[in-house]
Amino acid sequence: MPSNPYEVRVYKWKPMGDWRYDDPGHKLHKTHSLKVKGFRPYIVARGIPAVHIEYSFRLDDIGQANVTIPLDGPEEHQANLKKLSGIEPYAYCIGIVRKSEDWDNRQDDYLVWSGIIWNMRMDLSDRTLQINARDFMSFWENRHHTGMATNIEQADIIRRVMTSGNVNWGINTEFILSTTGRKRDWKAGPGEWREVAADFYDMADDIGGFFMAMDSARVNVGKPDEYLRNFLRTTKNRTPQWALGRDKKPVPTLKDRVNCEIPEVYFDGTQVTNVSYAIGRSGNLPIRRRKDNFIMRRDVPVRDVVGRYENLGDPKILDSRAETQLAFGNKAIRVPRVITYPSAYQDPQILNPNLGVKINVEANTGFIDIKETFVVTENRVHVEGDGSDRCELTLVQESLFKKGKWE
C-alpha cells in the first residue's frame, strides 16, 4: 500500500448551458439554456495533501466530510494549492480519493467520498484550511417541490421530482432507482413547498421502504476535464444485504481483538413499545391505524407510541409505519460501537449504511457473548497521519429490519 493512500481533489461548478437562453420562448432554450443544462463540478486541483481527513455515512441521512489541507506546501504541491486561492463555499466541491492494491495486485485509486463544500475556516496561525462538506444530497436538502400524484410507484415519484429539479438550474443528478411494488398518493400543496431530500428519506425510512444512497463517480480521470457525476441509488426493499468487498466477496466478520475493538454496547429501552398508532389524514378527516405486539404485552406493561403523518392518507402505508414503530420498539435493542483496526477493510465505503449493509459480529465480553448479524447504521472513517484508516461503526441487530408477527 502507498505510504499515504489518501488525497483530496477540489472541483468547481461549471455551467453546462448559457443563461441567455433561459427564456422558454427562445428557440435554443431546450438544447442550450443554463436552466435546462444545469451545472457539473469540474476539476480545479488534484493531489492535494491533507493534514486531517474524516468522512462519514449515516443511515437515512446526508454524508459529511471534514478535511484540513495546508495553505502552504512543498514545491510539488505548491502549484495545486495556489489554484485554490479563489475557493469559496457552495461554489466548490471536494472528492476524497483512496489508492490501494486491487485484487489483481495492480495499483488502483477510487473515489470514496465526494460532496459540496458548505463552510470553511482559515487558520492563519497553523496555516491550514478546514473544509466541511456534505454529499450531493445536500443540494436536494435545499430544493423544494410542490405537486400531487395518485397511486404512483415510489420510484416514479422520486424520478419525477428529481427530473423537475434537474431542469431548473440543477446539478445533473442521475438515478438508478428500483421499483418497490408500493404505490402511494402524493400531495404537496402550493403553500407547503416541501423539502425534496426530507420527503425521499421519509419514503425510505420504513419497513415497506428501501435503502437510498447518493453515490458519485469520476469521469475523464486524470485528464484536464475530469468531472464528478452524482447519482441516486435505491434498493427494491429495506432488506439488509451482506457487505461485499470490491471483489464482490463478503467482508470478514468483525471479531473483537482480531480486526476490531468493541469499546461499548448500548442497551436502549427508550423506544420500547407494544402498542403502535400511525395517524394520517384523508382530506379533512384523520385516519388511525393500530398494531399490537401481543407477546411483549404479556412481558412488560403497556407502552404506546404515536406517529403522525400529515402527508399520508393510504391505510396500507400507515399500517407499515405502525409496524416499523413496533419493530424499533423491540425490548432487546443492542447497539454496539465498533472501531476497526487500521486499514482492516480495503474500502471503507463498503460499510456505507445507506447501502443497507449487514455484517457478522463476534465478541466475548465476559458478561454477555455476542455472535450475530448486525446492520450498519453509521460509519465514521478517521484517517490517521500515515494514511491508515479506522471505521467507527454504529450497529443494530438485523431483526429490527424485519416485519414482526405480532397479531
HELIX and SHEET records of a PDB file:
HELIX    1   1 TRP A   19  TYR A   21  5                                   3    
HELIX    2   2 HIS A   29  HIS A   32  1                                   4    
HELIX    3   3 LEU A   34  LYS A   37  1                                   4    
HELIX    4   4 GLU A   75  LYS A   82  1                                   8    
HELIX    5   5 MET A  137  GLU A  141  1                                   5    
HELIX    6   6 GLN A  154  ASN A  166  1                                  13    
HELIX    7   7 VAL A  196  ALA A  204  1                                   9    
HELIX    8   8 PHE A  294  ARG A  297  1                                   4    
HELIX    9   9 PRO A  315  ALA A  327  1                                  13    
HELIX   10  10 PRO A  348  LEU A  351  5                                   4    
HELIX   11  11 PRO A  353  LEU A  355  5                                   3    
HELIX   12  12 GLU A  398  PHE A  401  5                                   4    
SHEET    1   A10 PHE A  39  ILE A  48  0                                        
SHEET    2   A10 TYR A   6  PRO A  15 -1                                        
SHEET    3   A10 TYR A  92  GLU A 101 -1                                        
SHEET    4   A10 GLN A 107  ASP A 123 -1                                        
SHEET    5   A10 THR A 128  ARG A 134 -1                                        
SHEET    6   A10 GLN A  64  PRO A  70 -1                                        
SHEET    7   A10 HIS A  52  ARG A  58 -1                                        
SHEET    8   A10 ASP A 369  VAL A 383 -1                                        
SHEET    9   A10 VAL A 357  ASN A 364 -1                                        
SHEET   10   A10 GLN A 241  TRP A 242  1                                        
SHEET    1   B11 PHE A  39  ILE A  48  0                                        
SHEET    2   B11 TYR A   6  PRO A  15 -1                                        
SHEET    3   B11 TYR A  92  GLU A 101 -1                                        
SHEET    4   B11 GLN A 107  ASP A 123 -1                                        
SHEET    5   B11 THR A 128  ARG A 134 -1                                        
SHEET    6   B11 GLN A  64  PRO A  70 -1                                        
SHEET    7   B11 HIS A  52  ARG A  58 -1                                        
SHEET    8   B11 ASP A 369  VAL A 383 -1                                        
SHEET    9   B11 ASP A 389  GLN A 397 -1                                        
SHEET   10   B11 ILE A 333  THR A 340 -1                                        
SHEET   11   B11 CYS A 260  ASP A 268 -1                                        
SHEET    1   C10 PHE A  39  ILE A  48  0                                        
SHEET    2   C10 TYR A   6  PRO A  15 -1                                        
SHEET    3   C10 TYR A  92  GLU A 101 -1                                        
SHEET    4   C10 GLN A 107  ASP A 123 -1                                        
SHEET    5   C10 THR A 128  ARG A 134 -1                                        
SHEET    6   C10 GLN A  64  PRO A  70 -1                                        
SHEET    7   C10 HIS A  52  ARG A  58 -1                                        
SHEET    8   C10 ASP A 369  VAL A 383 -1                                        
SHEET    9   C10 VAL A 357  ASN A 364 -1                                        
SHEET   10   C10 LEU A 254  LYS A 255  1                                        
SHEET    1   D 2 HIS A 144  HIS A 145  0                                        
SHEET    2   D 2 ARG A 194  GLU A 195 -1                                        
SHEET    1   E 2 GLY A 147  GLU A 153  0                                        
SHEET    2   E 2 LYS A 183  ALA A 188 -1                                        
SHEET    1   F 3 GLU A 174  ILE A 176  0                                        
SHEET    2   F 3 TYR A 227  THR A 234  1                                        
SHEET    3   F 3 MET A 212  VAL A 219 -1                                        
SHEET    1   G 3 LEU A 285  ASP A 292  0                                        
SHEET    2   G 3 VAL A 275  SER A 282 -1                                        
SHEET    3   G 3 ASP A 304  ARG A 308  1                                        
END                                                                             
